[in-house]
């Protein structure tokens, strides 16, 4: 699939914590090199659930977890890989719209505003 991605796609998306994405991204870089394509010509994004404490994450789901500064550091690892966009799924942030919005506001003020 990576050969087709490298040949035809303008974007690459993955799920995972920074370690998982680093492994997958390494395979993408190798595939780009084999096809004589600069990986920087491809928009790269990643999805992961965020647990700032109290937000349930189903077992086995990739996540960023810890204190706000730890999550900032984890997001920084994506940047070091060359990831262009972080996509925040919100379905684990609360059972109601109000609860999700509260968690999003907390993430914005405690994590995203620090980037």
Secondary structure, 3 states (H helix, E strand, C coil): CHHHHHHHCCEEEEECCHHHHHHHHHHHHHHHHHCCCCHHHCEEEEECEEECCCCCCCCCCCEEECCHHHHHHHHHHHHHHCCCEEECCCCCCCCCHHHHHHHHHHHHHHCHHHC
